[in-house]
Every structure is written in structure tokens, then in C-alpha cells.
């Protein structure tokens, strides 16, 4: 049941219907907050997964960079050897 805001006036009678309307509104908000917390946790988990993937990519880039440096050093050595012939 949707919450219907009531504007209370002086001397209004507090009825079970009015109180239940407030309770239903609070319950609805509580459920929405629970769902939002689940969504926030899912986003947090996705961010953690992305960070782990980025760490892995950075490690792979470092390995590739080291391999390229090693290859360049070997090429330079070969060029130097060729130059001394």
C-alpha cells in the first residue's frame, strides 16, 4: 500500500488507520533502503573486481615492458656485435 501523506491539524484524532498509514510508509522506506544497500554492495563488489583486474593488467604491462627492455638490450648487443665485425 502506498504511503499517503497526511497534514495533521490541531485536535485531529489519531486513528489506527492513520497510524497504520505511517507504519506502512516507514516499512516501505525500510524495504527500499534494504534494496539500495544490496545495490551498493553489488557496486562495491564490482569495483573490487575491476580493481583486481586493473592490478592484473598493470602486472602484465610490467612483464611486457620488462620483456621489451630485455629484447631491446639483446638487439643492441647484436647491433654492437655486427658493428664490430
Buried (B, 14 or more C-beta within 10 A) or exposed (E): EEBEEEEEEEEEEEEEEBEEBEEBBEEEEEEEEEEEEEEEEEEEEEEEEEEEEEEEEEEEEEEEEEEEEEEEEEEEEEEEEEEEE
